[in-house]
């Protein structure tokens, strides 16, 4: 009876130790990944389609860290996230559309000689213009935009059915999303990380350790 109890205690301690080591490794790996992501800068490369792709490392955080690291520092983003029961992913990026010169030449003759220059500058657009008897020239066009993409679940009431949504919000009022395709890939848990596999390894290890401990103890008594 005492032997079985000892085996049980050792197996339990071994299992707890195994879970603790696995958890520590997971936390350490995640912290290293997040540190690299926070200091990472946007990288650009030409993809297989021949167009340009921007890439950056992604933070892997829980709900508490999402609130502390991101939402508390961005009131607008926090307001958008409030519409979700659970937030799965948050992506925010800035774009700048710019091109040089557009010239519109008058086909009919405009009488007189005149020239007028000016600058139009608003939060969502900026350009210079020149108008004279020959036509109109627009240059230095810049159209900034900040886009926020949130994926998460929504429900109509507290105990209602949860539905997965992806929402895109842009700061430029003249940009409109005409089509959205969104998919969330569910990745299976690796076999070596499943709880029953860890439990089995812990029990087997505890049994073997307990047996060796008892055999060693008996030999010392002899």
N, C-alpha and C positions, 0 to 999 in steps of 0.2 A: 504493500500500500504506500509506504514511504517512498519506494523507488518510483512508482507511477507519479506521485505528487511532485517529486524532484524533477522528473522528466517534463512534466507539465509546466513547472515554474521556469525551467531553463528554456523550453521551447517558446514560452511566452516572452521571456526577456530577449531571446534571439530574434523573434519576429519584430518586437518593438524596436530593437537596434537596427534591423534591416530597413524598416520603414523610415526610421530617423535618418539614416545615412542617405537613403534614396531621396528623401525630402530635402535634405541639406544640399545635395548635389543639384537637384532641380532648381532650388532657390538661387544657388551660386551661379548656375548657368544662365538663369533668367536675368539676374542682376548684371552680369557681364554683357549680355546681349543688349539690355536696355541702355547701359552706359555707352556702348558703341553707337546705338541708334540715336541717342541724344546729341552726340558730337558729330554725327555723320552729316555730310553735305550732299546736295543734289548732284547726281551724276547723269551725264547724257551719253547716249550711244545710238548708233544706227541699227535698227532692228531688221529682222528678216524680210519685212515688207518694204524696206528701203526708206522708211520714215524715221523720225527721231523719237526716242523714248527717254523719259526722265525717270530716275529710280532713286530710292533712298531706303535705308534700313528701317524696319518697323518695330515700334514698341510692343512688348507683350506684357500687359498689365491687367490687374483685376479691377473690380468696380471701385474699391476704395482709392486705388492709385489713379484711376481715371478721374475721379472727383478732385483729388489733390493736385495732380500734375497738370491736368488740362482744363477741366471745366471751371475750377475756381479762378483761373487766370484769363478766361475768355467768357464774358457774360453772354454774348450773342450765341456762342456755341452751346453754352449751358441751357439757354432758353430753347434752342432747337432740340436738344436732347431730352427735355422734359416731356415731350410728346410721346416718348417711347416707354414701354413697361420695362424692357431690358435692352441695353445697348450692346451690340456685338462688335461693331467696327466703326471707327471714326477716321475719316480722311479729309484733310483740308489742304488745298493747294492754291497758289496764286499764278495767274497767267497775265501776260502783257502782249497784246496784239498791236503791232506797229508796222507801218509802211511809209514810204517816202513821199512821193508827189503825185497828185492827181490834177490834171489840167483840162479845163473845159474851154474850148475856143469857140467864140461866137461865129456863126455862119453869116450872119448879117452884120453890116457895118454899123457901129455905134458912133454917133457923132460926138465930137469933142475929145479932149485928152484929159484923162483923170487917172488917179491911182489911189487905192484905199487898202490899207493893211490892218490886220487885227489878229487877236488871239482868243480862241474859245477854250476855256479851261474849266472843267467840271470834274467831280469825283470819278465819273465813269468814262470821260473822254477828254482829249486835249489835241488841238490842231491849230495851225496858223493858216491864214488865208490872205490872198492878194487879189484884188479886183481892179481891172482897168478896162479901157475901151476894147481890148483884144479878147478878154475872157476872164476866167476865174482860175486861180491856182490854189490848191490846198496841199499843205505839206506838214511834216513832223506829226503824223497821226499816232496817237497812243491810246489804247483802250484797255485799261487795267481791269482785272476781275479776280475776285476771291470765291472759290467754290468749296462748299462743305458737303461731304457725302457721309451720311449716317445710315448704317444698317442695324436693324433691331426688330424686336417684336412689339406689336401694338394690340390692344384689346379695347372693346367698346365699354366694358365695365369691369369691376374689380375681379370677378370670377369668370369673365367671358373668355371665349376662345382666343388664343394668341395667334396672330398672323405675322409672318416675316415681311418686312418692308425695307426698301432702300429709297432714301430721299436725298435729292440733290438741291442745294440752295445756292444761288449765285448772287453776288453783290451788285453786279451790273444789271440794271433793269431792262436793258435791250438784248440780253442774252436769254434765249428760251430753249429748254431741252425738248427736242421733238421726238426722241426715242430713247428709252432706257432698257438695257438688258442687265439683269443682276442674277447671280447664283451664288449660293453658299455651299461649299464642299465640306461634307462631314467626314473627317478623318478618323478611321478606327484606332482605338488605343492599342499600341504595340503589345505583343504577348508578354514581354518581360516586365511591363509596367502594370499589368492587371493585378488587382488586389489578391485574387485567389492564388495566382502564381507566386507572388511574394509570400503569402501565408504558407503555402506548401513548402517553399524553400526554407522559410524560417522554422517551421515545425520539424522538417527533416534535419536541418542543421542543429536545432536544439536537441533532438533525439540523439544524434551522433555525439554531440558534445557531452550530453548528460551520461551517455553510456561510457565514453572514455573517462569521464570524471569518476564514475563509480568504479570502473575497473582499476583505475590508478589508485583510488582510495583503498580498495581491497588489497592490492598488492603491497601497499605501504603497511597495512595492518598485519599482513603475513610476515 
